[in-house]
Structure formats: structure tokens, C-alpha cells
Amino acid sequence: MIITRCVWTVLLSGLMFTDGIWGLPEIYPSEYRESVVIDSTTGVITVQKELDYEKTPTMKCSIQASLENSSQKTAEATVIVEVKDVNEAPVFLQQEYRVPINHVVPSGSSIVVVKATDPDVEETGRLQYSLMEPSFLFAVEPSSGQIYAVLDINNNQKETLKVTATDPYGLHNTTTIEVQYDRIVTVTDVNEYAPEFDKDLYLANVSEYAPWRTIVTQVRAVDKDATPAHSTVLYSIEPPTDTFHIGGVGHIYLEKLLDSSVTTVYELNVKAQDPQGKSSNTTVKIVVLVRPGPYFQHNYYNASIAENEVMPNLAVYPAPVQAYNGDTASAENFTIHYSIHTVSPSEYSEAFEINKATGAIGVKTELDQEKSSAVQLVLRLVVEVENVNEAPVFSLSLYTSNIVTTVPLHYHVVTVKATDPDVGETEMLQYFLVEPSSLFAVEPSSGQIYVVSDIHTGTVTLKVNATDPHGLYDTTTVEVTIKDPSNVVQISINKPSDTVMDKVQEMKKALERALGLQVTVISVMDSGGDTVVSFIAMEANGNLVSPEDVKNDLEKNKAKVQAELQAVFGDDTDFEIVDEGKESSVDIIAVALGIVGAIVAVIAAITGGVYGQV
């Protein structure tokens, strides 16, 4: 702020000094000594240099007046000058960025992060970044300034990008990015391919209370043609809708506030088309969430980062991590706190942090792609709200399960189940391990406990919490007994492995009916056109049945077993018992029965120095 002329009239002892001599013996802070002067005869104070609100919002001037004929007769007064803040434009840390590229850059990969600061207090974190002119090849993430490739980059041209940082009041500044492709390739300019979506169906959730322009999800299509004239992808919603809008990089935005009384499910037909008219379509199913209590906008988030890199604000897709409160009755005293519940592999537990208030995820320490190509974070919401509801209750205080050491990853061990006395909240319970385990994990919405790493014989005790949307919970105990795999029995079925995999549940029930035992399928293996099925059998009380007894039952009831299998796979189905120690070349296909991917999680793909899509 610049004050060009300010006038104060000072009264001392009720008299106006008209013939006195005025002076400024002291100014605080002293650095403003040359910024303020006083007319010695009139007492007019003038500010002649700029004052900086961010440095000092208040200036104090000590004024002295003395009679012209007597320097001994003086009086003093103090003038307090309050400096008003004036909004100032943001400033980029660099006015120009040069980015050389000498390798193929996959779509979605970051090439550089631009950064600006705002001289105004607390405004830097609210800056928004944008491209002055649209680019076929690049886009900018609005909140972080991360520049990423929209299409695969594999040519040798040069491109100049103008990036603008704008504060909440509209002031802005611009920087330049020079992208130089040093890789020389030969391109045949023929439009061979149509854009292809990476999914045939996208599923997304959006809160009924989500504000305008909320990013609901992101679709992605890639055109394999080499040049932008043929590989640029243009997205559209067919037919157009006034509820949603799709942007240039596939983000689907909310165009107006939702009303669950109109509909709770939207199905959008999204089209991806290149400049020559070749196109493909996908379906986006959007569910409007109207349930009470807090919940994440999406059940699953993806992110990517290069190894040996730290990033204070990790860009996640299909939208930034965000949660909502559907309980309008408690909206006024409702506060959401984000936290990281578990990290897998656990050795990276200290590598990540999350902003308690905003949900922004940061990578604090470098990751090693050779050790792990993906890291899973399970996020938790902690809600501060006055609870008057009742806590959930587990149906059992102790759950037990028997498994063998050779079960595959994601093998379903047992399902714990709790109910909530409050109407409509049993389906909203979330399950968590009280203490993280390196061997087992629990699926938050279903309570299914499954294997996450190699296991050894012994007994493992787990404590599991069931938490309702208001934070009340109950705890149960799970005891898992891990036994030696010597109890495994193998049979060979004269059907392809994919056929058996498609009907593995029906096959399991067929064996149980024929043998009168509980059957757990361990693995399904391809063996030269036939399929080898490994399983264990247990009595109703959970005791394992020895392989010899199971094989005897198979021989004794062979006709019944064959009839049951024929009912599943067809009349030409036959089976035989695989002798122990028989050598065969097989490809193992792990069976993870009953596991569903409803964990609220973030997968960070570590791409060994070259960014890649998760």
C-alpha cells in the first residue's frame, strides 16, 4: 500500500499550535524512518514511501511540538498509523522452466511441477493453476501445479506452455515452460486407430451434498496413433446432460446440485473421438449417496510417483480425497479428520502423511521401486460429533478358523459380522484391525479377513473393531490356526482351467455334497489341458480330515462325485485322484474366494523413474 499524503492535526493542552515547531523524534519500526516526514511549521505528516502490510501492519510516530521562542516548552503526542492490506498478485519461483525429454512419456505421467507463492498471508495454499491456452499433449493439475502428459509423448517436436497462477481474488501471474523432445523417431501420418478406453464400465459415487464443479470421476482413453493430428482424444457425453460435464482430460464434473428425490443413479454414455472421427464408447455409472454420516466420495483412489522422489501434495485420481457429511442434523458441529489407518508394505508406514483437515496426501521419504512397485494406504475418517447412538455388537466374541500355509494371497479366512441397534446403520459399519498385521487384513465394509503375505504354522490372534458412522465401536477376537499343507488332496478334472475357475464355487459345493465334508479350495492349476484342483476337507467341527481318508472317500463315492461334477461341468466330465509326488508342469492360478475390492484406499505405483499409470 502507498500512502501519498496523510494529514493529522495535533491538539496539546486544548490549544492549537500555529506558531510552534513540529518534529518527529522517533518512528517505530525504525526502518520506516525515511518513509514519513512532518512539516515543521504546519504539522502536516506525509507518507512518501511505500509501507508493507505483510512486514508491519502498524506504524507508531512520536510527535514533538515546541514554541518557536522557547525550546524548553514542548509537548509530545503519538500517532498510530494502521496500514491496510492490498491484495498482491502471486509470484512464480521461476519465470521460465526448461524440460528436456529424451524418452517416451506415458499418458498421465508428470513432467514438471511449477510453484508460485503469494505475498498475501495464507493465500499461497489457495492458488489455482491453469494453462493460458489448451494443449493437445499436456494438462495442469489445478491445486498442485503438476504438469502431466495427456497423451503418450514419443516425438521430437518443441512445445511452449504458458501456466497461470491465480489467487482467490483474481490476481494472477504467468510462467513459461519450454518442453523439448530430443528423441528422434519416424512417424507415418496415417490414422490407423480409434481411441480406446481403459475400462468398459466406470463406477463412481457422488454425495447429494457435493458442491458445483465437484470432480466426480475421470475416464481415460488412448489413441495409439503417433501424431496429434490423429491421436488427440476429444471427450463428450452422448446425449448431453445439464447435470454433468466432461473436460478435456476426461474429468467428469458436477454441473448442478443433486436431488436424490429425482434419481439416485445416473448412467452416462461417454464418447472418445479423434480429429478424424474414429471413436469408441464407455459407460459411467454414478450413484448419488444419500446415506447419513461421513463417507468418502470414492471407495478407491489411484496415484503414481517416481521412485526416489518426494512430493508434498500427491495427485490422486479420479479426484482429490474428499469426504462428506450426509447427516444434515449435525452439520453445524460436524468436523472431519483424515488419517492413514494402515500402509502396506508396512515398511513404508513413515513415508506418507495426510493433512488432517483437507485429506491431501504427501510423500515424505523416497520410495524404492525394486522393493515394491505399489503401496496401499487405507484411510480412515474420524468424526467429531456428539454421539447419541448405540454401539454396534458382534454376533460372536470369538471367531476361529483353520487354514494351511500354502493358501494364496487374498485367501478368505473368515468373515466377522456385527449389527448396529440403530436403524439402517448395520450396512454402514466399517471393520478395522485394532493392531496392524503383516499377515492378515480385513475388508472394511464386509468384515472379510484375508491373507496378505506368506504364512507359517502356528496360531495368530487378531482384534477387530466394527465402527459405526458416528465413531462408536465393538471389538471381537479372531484366532487363526495355520497348519501344515500335508493335508492337501489333489484331483485332476478333464476340463480347461478357465472353465473350472469360472465355476469354482459350484465345484466346491458339488464336492461337499458328494463327500459330506466341508471343502476349502486352495488352488486351481492348468496341467496340459486338464485342471488340477487342490483342496482340504474338514469335519463340521473344524477338524481337518487326513488326505488318506479323503482319498478313500473319493474312491468309495466315485460315482457320486463324478455325477456331481458332471452336473457342474457337463456329461463328459471325468476326474482322477492325483498321486502324491506326481511330477507335472502346471501354472498355478490362485483362488481368492469371496474377496471384494471395496477398501477405501490409495494405490501409489512406483515406476522406477518413469511415471506410469496405476
C-alpha positions in Angstrom: 0.0 0.0 0.0 1.3 3.5 -0.8 0.0 6.5 1.2 0.8 9.6 -0.8 -0.4 12.3 1.8 -1.8 11.9 5.2 -2.6 14.9 7.5 -3.1 14.8 11.3 -3.9 17.9 13.5 -2.5 17.5 17.0 -4.0 19.4 20.0 -1.9 19.9 23.1 -3.4 21.1 26.3 -6.5 22.1 24.4 -4.6 24.6 22.2 -3.8 24.5 18.5 -0.1 25.1 17.8 0.0 27.6 15.0 3.4 29.2 15.7 5.2 26.2 17.0 7.9 24.0 15.6 7.0 20.4 14.8 9.3 17.3 14.8 9.3 13.5 14.6 11.9 12.4 17.1 11.0 8.7 16.9 9.3 6.3 14.4 8.7 2.6 15.1 9.7 0.4 13.3 12.8 2.3 12.6 13.1 1.0 9.0 10.2 3.5 8.2 12.3 6.5 9.3 12.7 7.7 5.8 9.2 6.9 4.8 7.4 9.6 6.9 8.1 13.3 7.2 6.4 16.2 9.1 6.2 19.8 8.1 8.0 21.8 10.9 5.6 24.8 10.6 2.2 23.2 9.7 2.5 19.8 11.4 1.3 18.0 8.3 2.6 14.4 8.2 3.3 12.9 4.8 4.0 9.2 3.9 6.4 9.4 1.0 7.5 5.8 0.6 5.6 2.5 0.3 4.6 0.7 3.5 4.4 -3.1 3.5 1.4 -4.6 5.4 3.0 -8.1 5.3 6.1 -6.8 7.2 4.4 -4.4 9.6 0.7 -3.7 9.8 1.1 -0.9 12.3 3.5 2.1 12.5 3.9 4.4 15.5 5.0 8.0 15.2 6.2 10.1 18.2 5.4 13.8 17.6 7.1 16.7 19.4 5.9 20.4 19.3 7.9 23.3 20.8 7.3 27.0 21.0 9.3 28.9 18.5 10.7 31.3 21.1 11.3 28.7 23.8 12.8 25.2 23.1 12.2 24.3 26.7 8.4 24.5 26.3 7.5 21.3 24.4 4.7 18.8 24.2 4.5 15.3 22.8 1.9 13.1 21.2 1.7 9.7 19.4 0.1 8.9 16.1 -0.7 5.3 15.3 -0.8 4.5 11.6 -2.7 1.3 10.6 -1.6 0.0 7.2 -4.4 -1.6 5.3 -3.7 -4.7 3.3 -3.9 -4.6 -0.5 -4.2 -7.8 -2.5 -1.0 -8.6 -4.4 -0.5 -10.9 -7.3 1.2 -14.3 -6.8 4.8 -14.8 -8.0 6.4 -17.9 -9.6 9.6 -19.3 -8.1 10.9 -19.4 -11.7 9.9 -17.2 -14.6 10.9 -20.0 -17.1 11.1 -23.8 -16.9 13.1 -25.8 -19.4 12.1 -29.5 -19.6 14.1 -31.8 -21.8 12.5 -35.2 -22.7 14.6 -38.0 -24.2 12.3 -40.9 -23.6 8.7 -41.9 -24.2 6.4 -40.3 -21.6 3.3 -42.4 -20.9 -0.1 -40.7 -20.7 -0.8 -39.4 -17.1 2.9 -39.0 -16.2 4.2 -35.8 -14.6 7.0 -33.9 -16.4 7.4 -30.9 -14.0 5.8 -29.1 -11.1 5.5 -25.3 -11.2 5.3 -23.4 -8.0 4.1 -19.9 -7.1 3.9 -18.0 -3.8 1.5 -15.3 -2.8 2.9 -12.3 -0.8 -0.5 -12.1 0.9 -0.6 -14.0 4.2 -2.1 -17.5 3.9 -3.0 -17.2 0.2 -0.2 -19.4 -1.3 -2.1 -22.6 -0.5 -5.2 -21.4 -2.3 -3.6 -20.6 -5.6 -5.1 -22.3 -8.7 -3.0 -23.2 -11.7 -4.2 -23.2 -15.4 -2.9 -23.2 -18.9 -3.4 -19.9 -20.8 -4.1 -21.9 -24.0 -5.3 -25.5 -24.3 -2.7 -28.1 -25.2 -3.2 -31.4 -27.0 -0.4 -33.1 -25.1 -0.3 -31.6 -21.6 -2.6 -30.5 -18.8 -2.1 -29.0 -15.3 -3.4 -30.2 -12.0 -5.2 -27.0 -10.6 -4.2 -27.2 -7.0 -0.6 -28.6 -7.1 0.8 -27.1 -10.4 1.8 -30.5 -11.6 2.2 -30.7 -15.4 1.3 -34.1 -16.8 1.0 -35.7 -20.2 -2.5 -36.2 -21.6 -1.2 -38.5 -24.4 1.8 -40.7 -24.8 4.7 -38.4 -25.8 7.1 -40.0 -28.3 8.0 -37.4 -30.9 10.8 -34.8 -31.3 8.9 -31.5 -31.5 9.1 -28.5 -29.2 6.2 -27.1 -27.3 5.8 -23.9 -25.2 3.3 -23.8 -22.4 2.1 -20.7 -20.5 0.9 -21.5 -17.0 -1.0 -19.0 -14.9 -1.3 -18.9 -11.1 -4.4 -17.1 -9.8 -5.3 -16.1 -6.3 -8.9 -16.3 -4.9 -9.4 -12.6 -5.8 -8.5 -13.0 -9.5 -4.9 -11.6 -9.4 -2.5 -13.7 -11.4 1.0 -14.2 -12.8 2.4 -16.3 -15.6 5.4 -18.5 -16.2 6.7 -20.3 -19.3 7.6 -24.0 -19.8 9.7 -25.0 -22.7 9.4 -28.7 -23.5 12.0 -30.0 -25.9 11.8 -33.6 -27.2 15.2 -34.8 -28.0 14.2 -38.3 -29.2 14.2 -38.7 -33.0 11.5 -41.0 -34.4 9.9 -41.7 -37.8 6.2 -41.3 -37.9 3.9 -42.4 -40.7 1.0 -39.9 -40.7 -1.9 -42.5 -41.1 -4.9 -42.6 -38.9 -4.9 -46.3 -38.0 -6.5 -46.5 -34.6 -9.6 -45.3 -32.8 -9.3 -44.1 -29.2 -9.7 -47.0 -26.6 -11.0 -46.6 -23.1 -9.1 -48.5 -20.3 -12.5 -49.7 -18.9 -15.8 -50.7 -20.4 -17.6 -49.6 -17.2 -16.6 -46.9 -14.7 -18.3 -46.8 -11.3 -18.3 -43.7 -9.2 -20.1 -42.2 -6.2 -21.1 -38.6 -5.5 -22.6 -37.0 -2.5 -26.1 -35.5 -2.7 -24.5 -32.5 -1.0 -21.4 -32.2 -3.3 -20.9 -28.6 -4.5 -21.0 -27.4 -8.1 -17.9 -28.3 -10.2 -17.0 -31.3 -7.9 -14.9 -33.8 -9.9 -16.9 -37.0 -9.8 -14.6 -39.3 -11.6 -12.1 -39.5 -14.6 -12.3 -41.6 -17.7 -9.2 -42.3 -19.8 -8.9 -43.2 -23.5 -5.7 -43.6 -25.5 -5.3 -43.4 -29.3 -2.2 -45.4 -30.5 -1.6 -43.2 -33.5 1.7 -41.3 -33.3 0.8 -37.8 -34.3 -1.5 -35.3 -32.5 -3.5 -34.9 -35.8 -4.7 -38.4 -35.3 -4.2 -39.3 -31.7 -5.8 -36.3 -29.9 -8.8 -37.5 -27.9 -11.9 -35.4 -27.5 -14.4 -36.5 -24.9 -18.2 -35.9 -24.9 -21.3 -37.2 -23.1 -23.8 -38.6 -25.5 -26.6 -37.4 -25.3 -25.5 -34.2 -23.5 -26.8 -33.6 -19.9 -27.2 -30.5 -17.8 -26.2 -32.4 -14.7 -22.6 -33.4 -15.7 -19.9 -32.0 -17.9 -16.7 -33.8 -19.2 -13.4 -31.9 -19.5 -10.5 -32.2 -21.9 -8.6 -34.8 -19.8 -11.6 -36.9 -19.0 -12.7 -35.4 -15.7 -16.4 -35.5 -15.2 -17.7 -32.5 -13.3 -20.9 -31.9 -11.4 -22.7 -29.1 -13.2 -25.6 -28.5 -10.8 -26.7 -29.5 -7.3 -28.2 -33.0 -7.0 -31.6 -34.0 -5.7 -31.9 -37.7 -4.6 -35.7 -37.4 -4.9 -35.3 -37.1 -8.7 -32.9 -40.1 -9.1 -30.1 -41.8 -7.2 -28.3 -43.4 -10.2 -27.0 -41.8 -13.4 -25.7 -43.8 -16.4 -23.7 -41.8 -18.8 -22.6 -42.8 -22.3 -19.1 -41.2 -22.8 -17.6 -41.0 -26.2 -13.9 -40.6 -27.1 -13.2 -39.4 -30.6 -10.1 -38.5 -32.6 -10.0 -35.5 -35.0 -10.7 -37.8 -38.0 -14.0 -39.1 -36.4 -12.9 -42.6 -35.2 -14.4 -43.2 -31.8 -15.3 -45.6 -29.0 -17.7 -45.5 -26.1 -17.8 -46.5 -22.5 -20.4 -46.3 -19.7 -20.1 -44.3 -16.5 -22.5 -45.3 -13.7 -22.7 -42.7 -10.9 -24.5 -43.4 -7.7 -25.8 -40.5 -5.6 -25.0 -41.1 -1.9 -27.8 -40.1 0.4 -26.8 -42.1 3.5 -26.3 -40.3 6.8 -22.9 -39.9 8.5 -19.5 -39.3 6.9 -18.2 -41.1 3.9 -15.6 -40.9 1.2 -16.7 -39.6 -2.2 -14.9 -42.6 -3.8 -14.2 -46.0 -2.5 -10.9 -46.3 -4.3 -8.2 -43.7 -5.4 -5.1 -44.1 -7.6 -1.8 -42.2 -7.7 1.6 -42.5 -9.3 5.1 -41.3 -8.3 8.6 -41.9 -9.5 11.0 -43.7 -7.1 13.5 -41.6 -5.3 11.1 -38.6 -5.3 9.2 -36.8 -2.5 6.0 -34.9 -3.1 4.2 -32.7 -0.5 0.9 -33.0 -2.4 0.4 -36.3 -4.2 -2.1 -36.0 -7.2 -4.7 -38.7 -6.8 -7.4 -39.9 -9.3 -10.3 -39.9 -10.1 -10.5 -36.8 -7.8 -8.8 -35.4 -4.7 -9.5 -37.4 -1.5 -12.7 -35.9 0.0 -15.4 -36.9 2.4 -18.8 -35.7 3.1 -21.3 -35.5 6.0 -24.7 -36.8 5.0 -26.2 -36.1 8.4 -27.7 -32.7 8.0 -29.0 -32.6 11.6 -25.4 -32.5 12.9 -23.9 -30.4 10.1 -23.2 -27.3 12.3 -20.9 -29.1 14.8 -19.5 -31.7 12.4 -15.7 -31.9 11.8 -14.0 -34.5 9.7 -10.4 -35.5 10.5 -8.5 -37.6 8.0 -5.8 -40.2 9.0 -3.8 -43.0 7.4 -5.0 -46.2 9.1 -2.6 -48.8 7.5 0.2 -48.8 4.9 1.2 -52.0 3.1 4.0 -52.8 2.8 4.3 -51.7 6.5 8.0 -50.6 6.0 6.6 -47.5 4.2 4.4 -46.5 7.2 6.5 -43.4 7.9 6.9 -42.5 4.2 3.4 -41.0 3.9 1.5 -38.2 5.7 -2.1 -36.8 5.3 -3.4 -33.4 6.0 -5.8 -33.9 8.9 -8.2 -31.2 7.7 -8.0 -31.4 3.9 -7.1 -35.1 3.2 -4.2 -34.1 1.0 -1.6 -36.9 0.9 2.2 -36.2 0.9 5.2 -38.5 0.3 7.9 -37.6 2.9 10.6 -40.0 2.0 11.9 -41.7 -1.2 10.3 -45.0 -2.3 12.2 -47.9 -3.9 10.6 -49.5 -7.0 12.8 -52.5 -6.8 11.5 -53.3 -3.3 7.8 -52.7 -4.0 6.1 -51.5 -7.2 2.9 -50.5 -5.3 1.9 -49.2 -1.9 -1.6 -49.4 -0.5 -2.9 -46.9 2.0 -6.1 -47.4 3.9 -7.6 -44.1 5.0 -9.8 -43.5 8.0 -12.3 -40.7 8.9 -12.5 -39.6 12.5 -15.6 -37.5 13.1 -16.1 -35.1 16.0 -19.8 -35.0 16.7 -22.0 -35.6 19.7 -23.0 -39.2 19.6 -26.3 -40.4 21.0 -26.5 -43.6 19.0 -25.8 -47.1 20.3 -22.6 -49.0 19.6 -22.6 -52.0 17.2 -22.4 -55.5 18.6 -20.5 -58.5 17.2 -22.5 -61.7 16.8 -19.6 -63.7 18.4 -16.9 -62.7 20.9 -14.5 -65.2 19.4 -14.2 -66.4 15.7 -11.9 -69.3 14.8 -10.6 -70.6 11.5 -8.2 -73.3 10.3 -6.0 -72.8 7.2 -2.8 -74.3 5.7 0.4 -72.5 4.9 0.0 -72.8 1.2 -3.1 -70.8 0.8 -2.7 -68.0 -1.8 -2.6 -64.2 -1.2 -6.1 -62.7 -0.6 -7.4 -66.1 0.6 -10.6 -65.6 2.6 -10.0 -66.8 6.1 -13.2 -65.9 8.0 -15.9 -63.2 8.0 -16.7 -61.3 11.2 -20.1 -59.7 11.5 -21.6 -57.1 13.7 -25.0 -55.4 13.9 -26.0 -51.9 14.9 -29.1 -51.3 17.1 -29.6 -48.0 15.2 -31.9 -48.5 12.3 -30.2 -48.5 8.9 -26.6 -48.4 10.1 -25.6 -52.1 10.1 -24.8 -51.9 6.4 -22.6 -48.8 7.1 -20.3 -50.4 9.7 -16.6 -50.3 9.0 -14.2 -53.0 10.1 -10.6 -52.4 11.1 -7.8 -54.4 12.8 -7.0 -52.9 16.2 -3.3 -53.6 15.7 -2.0 -53.8 12.1 -0.9 -57.3 11.0 1.8 -58.2 8.4 -0.1 -61.5 7.7 -3.8 -60.6 7.5 -6.0 -57.7 6.6 -9.8 -57.0 6.9 -12.0 -55.6 4.2 -13.6 -52.6 5.8 -17.2 -52.9 4.5 -17.8 -56.7 4.6 -15.6 -57.8 7.6 -13.8 -60.4 5.5 -10.4 -61.3 6.8 -7.9 -62.4 4.2 -4.2 -63.3 3.8 -1.8 -60.6 2.6 1.6 -62.3 2.9 3.3 -65.7 3.3 2.3 -67.5 6.5 3.8 -70.2 8.7 2.4 -72.8 11.1 1.1 -71.6 14.4 -1.8 -69.6 15.9 -2.4 -65.9 15.2 -4.8 -63.8 17.3 -6.4 -60.7 15.8 -8.5 -58.0 17.4 -11.1 -56.5 15.1 -13.2 -53.3 15.6 -16.6 -52.7 14.0 -17.2 -48.9 13.9 -20.4 -47.1 13.1 -20.6 -43.8 11.2 -20.6 -41.9 14.5 -17.4 -43.5 15.9 -18.9 -46.0 18.3 -17.5 -49.5 18.1 -17.3 -53.0 19.4 -14.3 -55.4 19.4 -14.1 -59.2 18.7 -11.3 -61.7 18.7 -10.2 -63.9 15.8 -8.0 -66.9 16.2 -6.4 -68.3 13.0 -4.7 -71.7 13.3 -2.3 -72.3 10.5 -1.5 -75.9 9.7 1.0 -77.9 7.6 -0.2 -78.4 3.9 0.3 -82.2 4.2 -3.5 -82.4 4.5 -4.0 -81.2 0.9 -5.7 -83.5 -1.6 -5.4 -83.1 -5.4 -7.8 -84.3 -8.1 -7.4 -83.9 -11.9 -10.5 -82.8 -13.9 -10.6 -83.2 -17.7 -11.7 -79.6 -18.3 -9.7 -76.4 -19.1 -8.6 -74.3 -16.1 -10.6 -71.2 -17.1 -13.7 -73.3 -17.2 -13.0 -74.7 -13.7 -12.2 -71.2 -12.4 -15.5 -69.8 -13.7 -17.4 -72.4 -11.7 -15.1 -72.9 -8.7 -17.9 -72.2 -6.2 -20.3 -74.7 -7.8 -17.4 -77.3 -7.9 -16.7 -76.7 -4.2 -20.4 -77.3 -3.3 -20.5 -80.4 -5.5 -17.6 -82.0 -3.6 -19.2 -81.1 -0.3 -22.4 -82.8 -1.3 -20.6 -85.9 -2.5 -18.2 -86.3 0.5 -20.4 -84.9 3.3 -17.4 -82.7 4.4 -16.6 -79.0 4.3 -14.3 -78.3 1.4 -11.8 -75.4 1.0 -10.3 -74.9 -2.5 -6.6 -74.0 -2.2 -5.6 -73.6 -5.8 -6.6 -74.3 -9.4 -3.8 -75.4 -11.8 -3.5 -75.8 -15.5 -1.9 -79.1 -16.4 -1.7 -79.8 -20.2 -5.3 -79.1 -20.9 -6.7 -80.7 -17.8 -7.0 -78.9 -14.4 -5.5 -80.0 -11.1 -7.6 -78.8 -8.1 -6.0 -78.7 -4.6 -8.3 -78.7 -1.6 -8.6 -79.6 2.1 -11.5 -81.2 3.8 -12.8 -80.6 7.3 -15.5 -82.1 9.5 -18.3 -79.9 10.8 -16.4 -79.1 14.0 -13.5 -77.7 12.0 -11.1 -80.7 12.4 -9.1 -81.4 9.3 -9.6 -84.8 7.6 -6.4 -86.7 6.7 -5.6 -87.0 2.9 -5.8 -90.8 3.1 -9.3 -90.6 4.5 -10.4 -88.1 1.9 -8.9 -90.2 -0.9 -10.7 -93.3 0.4 -14.0 -91.3 0.4 -13.3 -90.2 -3.2 -12.7 -93.8 -4.3 -15.7 -95.2 -2.4 -18.0 -92.5 -3.6 -16.5 -92.0 -7.1 -19.8 -92.4 -8.9 -21.5 -89.8 -6.7 -18.5 -87.4 -7.0 -18.5 -87.8 -10.8 -22.2 -87.3 -11.1 -22.0 -84.1 -9.0 -19.1 -82.8 -11.2 -21.0 -83.7 -14.4 -23.9 -81.6 -13.1 -21.5 -78.6 -12.9 -19.2 -79.1 -16.0 -21.2 -81.4 -18.4 -21.8 -85.1 -19.0 -18.3 -85.7 -20.4 -16.6 -84.7 -17.2 -14.3 -87.2 -15.5 -11.8 -87.0 -12.7 -9.0 -88.9 -11.1 -7.0 -88.6 -7.8 -3.5 -87.2 -8.3 -0.9 -89.4 -6.6 1.3 -87.7 -4.1 4.7 -86.7 -5.6 3.5 -87.0 -9.2 5.5 -84.5 -11.3 3.7 -82.2 -13.7 4.2 -78.9 -15.3 1.4 -76.7 -14.1 0.6 -73.0 -14.0 -1.0 -72.0 -10.6 -4.0 -69.7 -10.6 -4.6 -68.5 -7.1 -8.1 -68.6 -5.8 -9.2 -65.8 -3.5 -12.8 -66.8 -2.7 -15.2 -64.1 -1.6 -12.8 -61.2 -1.5 -14.2 -57.9 -2.9 -12.3 -54.7 -3.5 -14.4 -52.2 -1.5 -11.5 -50.9 0.6 -11.2 -47.1 0.7 -7.6 -47.0 -0.4 -4.9 -45.2 -2.4 -2.5 -47.3 -4.6 0.7 -45.4 -5.2 2.6 -47.0 -8.2 6.3 -46.7 -8.0 7.5 -46.5 -11.6 11.3 -46.7 -11.4 12.0 -43.1 -12.6 9.4 -43.1 -15.4 5.9 -42.2 -14.5 3.2 -44.8 -15.2 -0.4 -45.3 -14.7 -1.6 -47.5 -11.9 
